[in-house]
Amino acid sequence: MVRGPAGRQMVKLPRVVIAAPATGQGKTTIATGLMAALTGRGLSVSGHKVGPDYIDPGYHALATGRPGRNLDPFLVGEDLVTPLLLHGAQGAEVAVVEGVMGLYDGLVGGEGFASTAHVAALTRTPIILVVDITYASRSIAAVVHGMSTFQPDVTVAGVVLNKAGHPRHAAEVSRAVESAGVPVLGVLPRDDGIQAPSRHLGLVPAAERGLAAESLDALSEHVAAHVDLDAVLDVARKAPELDAKPWDPAAHVSASSHDSPVVAVAAGRAFTFRYAETTELLAAAGCTIATFDPARDTHLPSGTRGLYLGGGFPEMHASALTDNASLRAELRQAVLDGVPTIAECAGLLYLCRSLDGKPMVGAIDAEAVMTSGFTLAYHRPVLSSDCLLGEEGTPASAHEFHSSTVSPTHDARPLWNIDGTPAGFAGPTLAASYLHVHWAGHTDHARRFVDAVRVASVHRGAPAPPVDGPVPDPLRHHGDEEIGDGLLDFAVNVSDLPRPTWLDEAIREGVAASTHYPDSREAHEAVARRHGRDRAEVLITAGAAEAFYLIARARPWQRPVVVHPQFTEPDVALRSAGHEVGHVICRSDDGFALEPTQVPDDADLVIIGNPTNPTGRLHPAAVLKSLTRQGRVLVVDEAFMDFVPGEPETLAAQRLPGLVVIRSLTKLWSIPGIRAGYVVGDPDVLADLRHHQQPWPVSSPALAAITATCTPTAQAEQRRRAEQIADDREFLVQGLDDVGIEVVDSTAPFVLARLGGMRSWLRREGFALRRADTFPGLDESWVRIAVRRREATQRLLTTLRSGTT
């Protein structure tokens, strides 16, 4: 920073604008690739986008490792564009600004207002023009000449030619363009493989593209190979100094010295759209920003006193949002209880009663429906009445960009008046509409919202679970915590069949052998024989729980994913190892089946149960095998597979790269106190697990039990027990159906049933059932009921009939 005329501070910021003659020329692809390539050189790069677009900044953030920023004179005013550029670029060595539409295309009827050229002129930034040369050669030079001379205060400092068909074509265009006085800085051959896929509102958000990072690497290499990065940096470094100060959020809000209220901000794949400056203003005001994922998190962040639900694509994740009933119920109550709430576009849809018929939060009495067209417009609305955002008549600058309708469009108290048309839903603590407002240009919105949050009560969360109170850590809640004195146990998923005599004898022999350290060689060989495996493809563990902890620590997982609803021990293990765990939520409306495309392509660890606890879903082996791919470890938890007669979908004998299968003896053989299990699969993965395993992890009694249950005698007994439990399960299911209770098809020693609020009543009647709301994706209406012998089951069914008549 240097002093200019009259002592003014001048800021030196190397920068370029990437523009194009029209939409579809490839400016997003090249701008993002350029950011990634420069970052790959070791430079700190700041990414910016002209206009209100949210999607491109997501790619910019992925490419640079910094928040993507927007520069829009309509939304924030001309005077703030340069300060916001400097704010976003603080600490960066170069800023890359991606344009919008054609270089001179802006607000319709506005003589180029808010166009790329307008922003380039305001920020005195040189332009690199991207031109698709697919359908022309020398004529491209005329286009470039016209673009560079049309507006005197705009400097086109270079051109990148895109989609060249062959070298002779590229050379012809390059000579013509340079003869027009504009240097060619790069020529990119046609490569359809590096283009980002589009969606109805533009590009697919980076957060929703499973292959985003991998695609970005390829794009970076492509741009670095065909664009002269040194020449681009030379253009950027010649940009003139700027006579402005960086925008400072702390200058527009006041922080409290005694309070840091929690504002819960919707995030995740369904809610990817919000301006970075919005949360920066809230943080500068002293708020604690706590993000949550409405598709995965079952409760709001602790201490929530404000809600910000931004934009995104809720329709793409509607089923997951619907299935997360516990959060929907909690959000509805929070909004109705007066927790200050801002909801823009996607947030509006989420607060409606339904979206395309799927239940949503229901805090707003309206229905949302997706449409085939889309609405795109700038607006200058005014507030219709005094509300959360300000006083009646307060003007704003906003934009809307959506492909849906809400009916009705407002209630008795609309939020906005848009050229005489009421729109949105307003209240003392609610502001919900399709309009997006950039708070840097309307800092009064931030101040009003923060003032409301400071005086709001802390949202206390969902009502306490019935009978046994709240669960401190739902992921650590197990069925044995449900049982108690005098209660008939339908909560623990261990078979109630008596153990075979030969198994008891083997365990006693194991106890007798406990005078020396355990020797697992015989057990390893027995498991290998049973599944047709080599010794290196088997690892004996202290039950499935140890296996999950070894997997969590085996490798530096970048994106571990657990398919839910299912056993929560994998989440606990991964979380305790310091990993951030992603969830794929299977839905009740299709029987909790897994659609492989739900699993992110870049997930390097995927964990799924088969059959799954607590749904009892048996996934086809072919579906699970389709999840394997290079660089991924697929863990299939088959703790209940031995309850399936014949084990038709087991993968225990399959040899696939990255596949490992976990088995447990706990359930079928009724030995929960003998921690006995094993892992079979890819020897390279097992070697990593073995490296983290402690010496002598499995006791001698457990090793004896493993060896005994691998014999032909044991296999015959396993099938007999599985068939008997299947008969007992059918008796339970038929009885529940007769009572009118919804039951999920199961192949496990338990069933998932929707009992509504009857679990508390059944407990008072002497029956312990496993609550299911501690499993991600399920709510308090579900319970897991263990399969028991018919006498006990008949007692449960008789009691249920008496309570439903």
RONUFI-470384 format. One record per residue (C-alpha): residue number from 1; x, y, z. Coordinates in steps of 0.5 Angstrom, whole numbers. Layout:
BEGIN
i  c1  c2  c3
NUM  X  Y  Z $
...
END
This chain:
BEGIN
i  c1  c2  c3
1  0  0  0 $
2  3  7  -2 $
3  1  14  -1 $
4  -3  17  -7 $
5  -5  25  -9 $
6  -7  29  -2 $
7  -4  23  2 $
8  -10  18  0 $
9  -8  11  1 $
10  -7  7  -6 $
11  -7  -1  -6 $
12  -3  -5  -11 $
13  -7  -11  -13 $
14  -5  -16  -19 $
15  -12  -18  -22 $
16  -15  -20  -28 $
17  -22  -20  -31 $
18  -24  -27  -35 $
19  -29  -25  -40 $
20  -33  -27  -46 $
21  -37  -24  -52 $
22  -43  -28  -50 $
23  -45  -34  -45 $
24  -42  -41  -47 $
25  -35  -39  -49 $
26  -32  -43  -43 $
27  -30  -37  -39 $
28  -33  -41  -32 $
29  -28  -47  -34 $
30  -22  -43  -36 $
31  -23  -38  -30 $
32  -24  -44  -25 $
33  -18  -47  -29 $
34  -14  -41  -28 $
35  -15  -40  -21 $
36  -13  -47  -20 $
37  -7  -47  -24 $
38  -4  -41  -21 $
39  -6  -44  -14 $
40  -2  -50  -16 $
41  4  -45  -17 $
42  4  -44  -10 $
43  0  -37  -11 $
44  -5  -35  -6 $
45  -11  -33  -11 $
46  -17  -30  -9 $
47  -23  -32  -14 $
48  -29  -27  -15 $
49  -35  -27  -20 $
50  -39  -21  -23 $
51  -46  -21  -21 $
52  -51  -25  -16 $
53  -49  -32  -18 $
54  -48  -37  -13 $
55  -45  -43  -16 $
56  -39  -41  -20 $
57  -36  -38  -13 $
58  -37  -45  -10 $
59  -32  -48  -16 $
60  -27  -42  -14 $
61  -27  -43  -7 $
62  -25  -51  -9 $
63  -20  -48  -14 $
64  -17  -43  -9 $
65  -18  -45  -2 $
66  -21  -39  0 $
67  -28  -36  0 $
68  -31  -35  -7 $
69  -34  -27  -7 $
70  -39  -24  -12 $
71  -38  -17  -15 $
72  -45  -14  -16 $
73  -46  -6  -17 $
74  -54  -7  -17 $
75  -54  -11  -11 $
76  -49  -7  -7 $
77  -48  0  -11 $
78  -42  2  -15 $
79  -38  5  -9 $
80  -38  -2  -6 $
81  -35  -6  -11 $
82  -28  -4  -11 $
83  -28  -4  -3 $
84  -31  -11  -3 $
85  -26  -14  -8 $
86  -20  -11  -4 $
87  -24  -14  2 $
88  -24  -21  -1 $
89  -17  -21  -4 $
90  -14  -19  3 $
91  -7  -23  3 $
92  -8  -26  -4 $
93  -2  -25  -9 $
94  -7  -24  -15 $
95  -15  -24  -16 $
96  -18  -27  -22 $
97  -25  -24  -23 $
98  -30  -28  -27 $
99  -35  -24  -31 $
100  -42  -26  -33 $
101  -46  -27  -40 $
102  -42  -23  -45 $
103  -37  -17  -43 $
104  -42  -11  -44 $
105  -49  -15  -42 $
106  -52  -12  -36 $
107  -58  -10  -33 $
108  -64  -10  -39 $
109  -65  -3  -41 $
110  -59  -1  -36 $
111  -54  1  -42 $
112  -49  -4  -39 $
113  -50  -3  -32 $
114  -48  -9  -27 $
115  -44  -12  -33 $
116  -37  -15  -33 $
117  -35  -9  -37 $
118  -38  -4  -32 $
119  -35  -8  -26 $
120  -28  -8  -30 $
121  -28  0  -31 $
122  -30  1  -23 $
123  -24  -3  -21 $
124  -20  -1  -27 $
125  -18  -9  -28 $
126  -15  -11  -35 $
127  -19  -16  -38 $
128  -17  -23  -41 $
129  -22  -25  -47 $
130  -24  -32  -48 $
131  -27  -34  -55 $
132  -30  -40  -57 $
133  -27  -41  -64 $
134  -31  -47  -66 $
135  -35  -44  -72 $
136  -30  -39  -74 $
137  -23  -37  -76 $
138  -21  -30  -78 $
139  -27  -27  -76 $
140  -25  -28  -69 $
141  -21  -22  -70 $
142  -26  -18  -72 $
143  -30  -20  -65 $
144  -24  -19  -61 $
145  -23  -12  -64 $
146  -30  -10  -63 $
147  -30  -12  -56 $
148  -23  -8  -54 $
149  -25  -2  -58 $
150  -33  -1  -56 $
151  -32  2  -49 $
152  -26  7  -48 $
153  -25  5  -40 $
154  -25  -2  -41 $
155  -18  -5  -43 $
156  -18  -12  -46 $
157  -11  -14  -45 $
158  -11  -21  -48 $
159  -15  -27  -51 $
160  -15  -34  -50 $
161  -18  -38  -55 $
162  -22  -44  -53 $
163  -24  -50  -57 $
164  -19  -50  -62 $
165  -20  -56  -67 $
166  -13  -57  -70 $
167  -7  -53  -70 $
168  -7  -50  -77 $
169  -14  -47  -75 $
170  -11  -44  -68 $
171  -5  -41  -72 $
172  -10  -38  -77 $
173  -14  -35  -71 $
174  -8  -33  -67 $
175  -5  -29  -73 $
176  -11  -25  -74 $
177  -13  -23  -67 $
178  -5  -21  -66 $
179  -6  -17  -72 $
180  -12  -13  -69 $
181  -7  -11  -63 $
182  -9  -16  -58 $
183  -4  -21  -55 $
184  -6  -29  -55 $
185  -4  -31  -48 $
186  -7  -39  -50 $
187  -10  -43  -54 $
188  -14  -49  -51 $
189  -16  -55  -56 $
190  -23  -58  -55 $
191  -24  -62  -49 $
192  -31  -64  -47 $
193  -29  -68  -41 $
194  -27  -62  -37 $
195  -33  -58  -38 $
196  -37  -57  -31 $
197  -45  -60  -32 $
198  -50  -55  -32 $
199  -57  -55  -28 $
200  -63  -52  -29 $
201  -60  -46  -26 $
202  -53  -46  -28 $
203  -47  -50  -27 $
204  -48  -56  -21 $
205  -45  -53  -15 $
206  -39  -56  -13 $
207  -41  -59  -6 $
208  -46  -63  -10 $
209  -41  -66  -15 $
210  -37  -72  -13 $
211  -32  -71  -18 $
212  -31  -64  -17 $
213  -24  -64  -14 $
214  -21  -70  -19 $
215  -25  -66  -25 $
216  -21  -59  -22 $
217  -14  -63  -22 $
218  -15  -65  -30 $
219  -18  -58  -31 $
220  -12  -54  -28 $
221  -7  -59  -32 $
222  -11  -57  -38 $
223  -10  -50  -37 $
224  -3  -50  -35 $
225  -1  -53  -41 $
226  -5  -49  -46 $
227  -5  -42  -43 $
228  2  -38  -41 $
229  1  -37  -34 $
230  7  -32  -34 $
231  4  -28  -39 $
232  -3  -28  -35 $
233  1  -26  -29 $
234  4  -20  -33 $
235  -2  -17  -35 $
236  -5  -18  -27 $
237  1  -14  -25 $
238  0  -8  -29 $
239  -7  -7  -27 $
240  -6  0  -24 $
241  -7  2  -16 $
242  -13  3  -13 $
243  -15  9  -9 $
244  -20  5  -4 $
245  -20  2  3 $
246  -22  -6  4 $
247  -29  -6  6 $
248  -29  -8  13 $
249  -35  -12  16 $
250  -34  -9  23 $
251  -35  -2  21 $
252  -42  -3  20 $
253  -44  -7  26 $
254  -43  -7  33 $
255  -41  -13  37 $
256  -43  -14  44 $
257  -38  -15  50 $
258  -42  -20  54 $
259  -46  -24  49 $
260  -44  -29  43 $
261  -51  -31  41 $
262  -51  -38  36 $
263  -54  -37  29 $
264  -55  -43  26 $
265  -54  -43  18 $
266  -56  -48  14 $
267  -51  -52  10 $
268  -49  -58  7 $
269  -51  -60  -1 $
270  -58  -58  0 $
271  -56  -51  2 $
272  -50  -48  -2 $
273  -52  -41  -3 $
274  -50  -35  1 $
275  -46  -29  1 $
276  -39  -30  5 $
277  -40  -23  7 $
278  -47  -25  10 $
279  -44  -29  16 $
280  -38  -24  16 $
281  -42  -19  18 $
282  -46  -24  23 $
283  -39  -26  26 $
284  -37  -19  27 $
285  -43  -17  31 $
286  -41  -22  36 $
287  -45  -28  33 $
288  -43  -35  34 $
289  -44  -38  27 $
290  -46  -46  27 $
291  -47  -49  21 $
292  -52  -55  20 $
293  -54  -60  15 $
294  -62  -60  14 $
295  -61  -67  10 $
296  -57  -70  16 $
297  -56  -67  22 $
298  -62  -69  27 $
299  -62  -63  31 $
300  -61  -56  31 $
301  -54  -53  34 $
302  -54  -53  41 $
303  -56  -46  44 $
304  -59  -44  37 $
305  -62  -36  38 $
306  -62  -35  30 $
307  -63  -38  24 $
308  -61  -37  17 $
309  -63  -41  11 $
310  -60  -39  5 $
311  -61  -41  -2 $
312  -59  -48  -6 $
313  -63  -54  -9 $
314  -67  -57  -4 $
315  -71  -61  -9 $
316  -65  -65  -11 $
317  -65  -67  -4 $
318  -72  -67  -2 $
319  -73  -74  0 $
320  -67  -73  5 $
321  -70  -67  8 $
322  -77  -71  9 $
323  -74  -77  12 $
324  -70  -72  17 $
325  -77  -71  21 $
326  -73  -70  28 $
327  -70  -64  25 $
328  -76  -62  21 $
329  -80  -62  27 $
330  -75  -58  31 $
331  -74  -53  26 $
332  -82  -52  26 $
333  -82  -51  33 $
334  -76  -46  33 $
335  -80  -42  28 $
336  -86  -42  31 $
337  -83  -40  38 $
338  -80  -34  35 $
339  -73  -36  34 $
340  -71  -30  29 $
341  -71  -33  22 $
342  -68  -31  15 $
343  -70  -36  9 $
344  -68  -34  2 $
345  -71  -38  -4 $
346  -69  -45  -2 $
347  -70  -43  5 $
348  -77  -41  4 $
349  -78  -48  0 $
350  -76  -52  6 $
351  -80  -48  11 $
352  -87  -49  7 $
353  -91  -55  8 $
354  -89  -59  2 $
355  -84  -59  -4 $
356  -87  -63  -10 $
357  -91  -67  -5 $
358  -86  -69  0 $
359  -87  -66  7 $
360  -82  -60  9 $
361  -82  -56  16 $
362  -89  -53  15 $
363  -87  -47  19 $
364  -90  -43  13 $
365  -97  -45  11 $
366  -96  -46  3 $
367  -94  -51  -2 $
368  -88  -51  -6 $
369  -88  -54  -13 $
370  -82  -55  -18 $
371  -83  -52  -25 $
372  -80  -53  -32 $
373  -78  -46  -33 $
374  -75  -41  -29 $
375  -75  -34  -26 $
376  -69  -29  -26 $
377  -69  -22  -25 $
378  -67  -16  -21 $
379  -71  -12  -16 $
380  -72  -6  -12 $
381  -77  -8  -7 $
382  -79  -4  -1 $
383  -81  -8  6 $
384  -89  -8  6 $
385  -89  -7  14 $
386  -85  -7  20 $
387  -82  -13  21 $
388  -75  -17  22 $
389  -71  -14  17 $
390  -73  -6  18 $
391  -79  -1  18 $
392  -85  -1  13 $
393  -82  2  6 $
394  -75  1  7 $
395  -72  0  0 $
396  -67  -6  -2 $
397  -64  -8  -8 $
398  -65  -16  -9 $
399  -65  -21  -14 $
400  -69  -28  -15 $
401  -67  -34  -19 $
402  -71  -40  -18 $
403  -75  -46  -22 $
404  -81  -46  -17 $
405  -87  -43  -15 $
406  -90  -42  -8 $
407  -98  -42  -7 $
408  -100  -38  -4 $
409  -94  -33  -5 $
410  -95  -29  1 $
411  -100  -29  7 $
412  -104  -24  10 $
413  -97  -20  12 $
414  -93  -20  6 $
415  -85  -19  7 $
416  -84  -15  0 $
417  -88  -10  -5 $
418  -85  -11  -11 $
419  -87  -6  -16 $
420  -94  -6  -13 $
421  -94  -14  -12 $
422  -94  -17  -5 $
423  -89  -23  -4 $
424  -86  -27  2 $
425  -88  -28  9 $
426  -86  -23  14 $
427  -87  -23  22 $
428  -83  -20  28 $
429  -78  -26  28 $
430  -79  -28  20 $
431  -77  -26  14 $
432  -78  -31  8 $
433  -78  -30  1 $
434  -75  -32  -6 $
435  -71  -25  -6 $
436  -63  -25  -4 $
437  -61  -19  -1 $
438  -53  -18  -1 $
439  -52  -16  6 $
440  -46  -12  5 $
441  -50  -7  1 $
442  -56  -7  6 $
443  -52  -8  13 $
444  -58  -5  16 $
445  -61  -12  15 $
446  -55  -15  19 $
447  -56  -10  25 $
448  -64  -11  25 $
449  -63  -19  25 $
450  -57  -19  30 $
451  -61  -14  35 $
452  -67  -19  35 $
453  -62  -25  36 $
454  -59  -22  42 $
455  -66  -21  45 $
456  -68  -28  43 $
457  -69  -34  48 $
458  -64  -40  47 $
459  -68  -45  43 $
460  -68  -51  47 $
461  -69  -56  42 $
462  -73  -62  41 $
463  -78  -65  47 $
464  -74  -70  51 $
465  -75  -77  49 $
466  -81  -81  53 $
467  -79  -84  59 $
468  -72  -85  59 $
469  -70  -78  58 $
470  -65  -74  53 $
471  -59  -78  50 $
472  -53  -74  51 $
473  -50  -77  45 $
474  -55  -81  40 $
475  -49  -84  36 $
476  -47  -88  43 $
477  -54  -90  45 $
478  -55  -98  45 $
479  -61  -103  46 $
480  -58  -105  52 $
481  -59  -98  55 $
482  -67  -99  54 $
483  -68  -106  58 $
484  -69  -106  66 $
485  -72  -110  72 $
486  -78  -113  70 $
487  -78  -111  63 $
488  -79  -116  57 $
489  -73  -115  53 $
490  -75  -113  46 $
491  -69  -108  45 $
492  -63  -112  45 $
493  -62  -115  38 $
494  -58  -121  41 $
495  -62  -128  39 $
496  -65  -131  45 $
497  -64  -138  43 $
498  -60  -142  48 $
499  -53  -143  46 $
500  -51  -150  43 $
501  -47  -155  48 $
502  -41  -155  44 $
503  -40  -148  44 $
504  -41  -147  51 $
505  -35  -153  52 $
506  -31  -149  47 $
507  -31  -143  51 $
508  -30  -147  57 $
509  -24  -149  54 $
510  -22  -142  52 $
511  -22  -140  59 $
512  -18  -146  61 $
513  -13  -144  56 $
514  -12  -137  59 $
515  -6  -138  63 $
516  -2  -136  57 $
517  -3  -131  52 $
518  -8  -132  46 $
519  -6  -135  40 $
520  -10  -133  34 $
521  -7  -138  29 $
522  -12  -143  29 $
523  -18  -138  29 $
524  -15  -135  23 $
525  -14  -141  19 $
526  -21  -143  21 $
527  -24  -137  18 $
528  -20  -137  12 $
529  -23  -144  11 $
530  -30  -142  12 $
531  -30  -137  7 $
532  -25  -140  2 $
533  -20  -134  3 $
534  -12  -134  4 $
535  -9  -133  11 $
536  -7  -125  9 $
537  -15  -124  8 $
538  -17  -125  15 $
539  -16  -121  21 $
540  -19  -123  28 $
541  -22  -118  32 $
542  -25  -117  39 $
543  -32  -116  35 $
544  -34  -111  30 $
545  -33  -105  34 $
546  -26  -106  34 $
547  -26  -107  27 $
548  -29  -100  26 $
549  -24  -97  30 $
550  -18  -100  27 $
551  -22  -98  20 $
552  -22  -91  23 $
553  -15  -90  24 $
554  -12  -94  18 $
555  -12  -89  13 $
556  -12  -81  13 $
557  -19  -81  10 $
558  -21  -75  6 $
559  -29  -76  5 $
560  -31  -82  9 $
561  -39  -84  8 $
562  -43  -88  13 $
563  -50  -90  10 $
564  -56  -89  14 $
565  -60  -91  18 $
566  -55  -96  21 $
567  -51  -98  27 $
568  -48  -92  29 $
569  -41  -95  32 $
570  -38  -93  25 $
571  -39  -86  26 $
572  -37  -86  33 $
573  -30  -89  31 $
574  -29  -84  25 $
575  -31  -78  30 $
576  -26  -81  35 $
577  -21  -81  30 $
578  -22  -74  28 $
579  -25  -75  22 $
580  -31  -71  19 $
581  -37  -76  17 $
582  -41  -76  11 $
583  -48  -79  11 $
584  -52  -82  6 $
585  -59  -83  8 $
586  -64  -88  5 $
587  -71  -87  5 $
588  -77  -90  8 $
589  -81  -89  2 $
590  -77  -94  -2 $
591  -76  -99  4 $
592  -69  -96  6 $
593  -66  -99  -1 $
594  -60  -96  -3 $
595  -59  -92  -10 $
596  -51  -92  -11 $
597  -51  -85  -14 $
598  -53  -83  -7 $
599  -46  -84  -5 $
600  -41  -79  -7 $
601  -36  -81  -13 $
602  -30  -78  -9 $
603  -32  -82  -2 $
604  -26  -86  -1 $
605  -29  -90  5 $
606  -36  -92  5 $
607  -39  -96  10 $
608  -46  -100  10 $
609  -49  -106  14 $
610  -52  -112  10 $
611  -57  -113  13 $
612  -57  -106  16 $
613  -59  -105  23 $
614  -64  -102  25 $
615  -68  -103  18 $
616  -67  -110  17 $
617  -66  -109  9 $
618  -62  -114  5 $
619  -58  -110  0 $
620  -57  -114  -7 $
621  -49  -116  -7 $
622  -49  -113  -14 $
623  -51  -106  -12 $
624  -46  -106  -6 $
625  -41  -109  -11 $
626  -42  -103  -16 $
627  -40  -98  -10 $
628  -33  -101  -11 $
629  -28  -97  -15 $
630  -20  -95  -15 $
631  -18  -91  -9 $
632  -24  -93  -5 $
633  -25  -98  1 $
634  -32  -101  2 $
635  -34  -104  8 $
636  -40  -108  9 $
637  -42  -110  16 $
638  -45  -117  16 $
639  -46  -117  23 $
640  -53  -120  22 $
641  -52  -124  15 $
642  -51  -131  19 $
643  -59  -130  20 $
644  -60  -130  13 $
645  -61  -137  11 $
646  -56  -139  6 $
647  -53  -132  6 $
648  -55  -131  -1 $
649  -52  -123  -2 $
650  -46  -124  2 $
651  -39  -121  0 $
652  -35  -125  5 $
653  -32  -130  -1 $
654  -31  -124  -6 $
655  -25  -122  -8 $
656  -25  -114  -10 $
657  -20  -109  -9 $
658  -22  -105  -3 $
659  -27  -109  -1 $
660  -27  -111  7 $
661  -33  -115  10 $
662  -34  -115  18 $
663  -37  -121  21 $
664  -39  -122  29 $
665  -41  -128  33 $
666  -45  -124  38 $
667  -52  -124  35 $
668  -53  -131  33 $
669  -49  -135  38 $
670  -52  -131  44 $
671  -45  -129  46 $
672  -45  -121  47 $
673  -40  -122  53 $
674  -35  -126  49 $
675  -32  -120  44 $
676  -31  -124  38 $
677  -31  -122  30 $
678  -27  -122  24 $
679  -25  -118  18 $
680  -24  -121  11 $
681  -23  -118  5 $
682  -17  -114  1 $
683  -10  -116  4 $
684  -8  -109  3 $
685  -13  -106  7 $
686  -13  -111  12 $
687  -5  -110  13 $
688  -7  -103  15 $
689  -12  -105  20 $
690  -7  -110  23 $
691  -1  -105  23 $
692  -6  -101  28 $
693  -8  -107  32 $
694  -6  -108  39 $
695  -2  -114  41 $
696  -7  -120  43 $
697  -13  -116  42 $
698  -18  -122  42 $
699  -18  -127  48 $
700  -17  -134  48 $
701  -25  -136  50 $
702  -27  -131  44 $
703  -21  -135  39 $
704  -24  -141  41 $
705  -31  -139  40 $
706  -29  -137  33 $
707  -26  -143  31 $
708  -32  -147  34 $
709  -37  -143  30 $
710  -33  -145  23 $
711  -34  -152  23 $
712  -39  -156  19 $
713  -43  -158  25 $
714  -43  -150  27 $
715  -45  -148  19 $
716  -51  -153  20 $
717  -53  -151  26 $
718  -53  -144  24 $
719  -58  -145  18 $
720  -63  -148  23 $
721  -62  -143  28 $
722  -63  -138  22 $
723  -69  -141  19 $
724  -73  -141  26 $
725  -71  -134  27 $
726  -74  -133  20 $
727  -81  -136  22 $
728  -81  -133  29 $
729  -80  -126  25 $
730  -86  -128  21 $
731  -90  -129  27 $
732  -88  -122  29 $
733  -89  -118  23 $
734  -96  -122  21 $
735  -98  -120  28 $
736  -96  -113  28 $
737  -100  -112  21 $
738  -106  -115  24 $
739  -106  -109  29 $
740  -105  -104  23 $
741  -98  -102  25 $
742  -93  -101  19 $
743  -87  -105  19 $
744  -81  -105  14 $
745  -79  -112  11 $
746  -73  -115  14 $
747  -68  -121  14 $
748  -65  -119  21 $
749  -67  -122  28 $
750  -71  -115  29 $
751  -76  -111  25 $
752  -77  -103  24 $
753  -84  -101  26 $
754  -87  -95  26 $
755  -91  -94  33 $
756  -92  -87  34 $
757  -92  -85  41 $
758  -93  -92  44 $
759  -86  -94  46 $
760  -87  -90  53 $
761  -94  -94  54 $
762  -91  -100  52 $
763  -85  -99  57 $
764  -90  -98  63 $
765  -94  -104  61 $
766  -87  -108  62 $
767  -84  -108  55 $
768  -77  -105  53 $
769  -77  -103  45 $
770  -71  -100  42 $
771  -72  -93  41 $
772  -70  -91  33 $
773  -69  -84  33 $
774  -62  -84  35 $
775  -60  -87  28 $
776  -59  -82  23 $
777  -65  -81  18 $
778  -70  -84  23 $
779  -75  -80  28 $
780  -79  -82  35 $
781  -84  -85  31 $
782  -80  -91  29 $
783  -78  -97  34 $
784  -74  -103  33 $
785  -77  -109  36 $
786  -72  -116  37 $
787  -75  -122  34 $
788  -77  -127  40 $
789  -80  -134  41 $
790  -87  -134  40 $
791  -89  -134  47 $
792  -86  -127  49 $
793  -88  -124  42 $
794  -95  -126  43 $
795  -95  -123  50 $
796  -93  -116  46 $
797  -98  -117  41 $
798  -104  -118  46 $
799  -102  -112  49 $
800  -101  -108  43 $
801  -108  -110  41 $
802  -111  -108  48 $
803  -108  -101  47 $
804  -110  -100  40 $
805  -118  -102  41 $
END
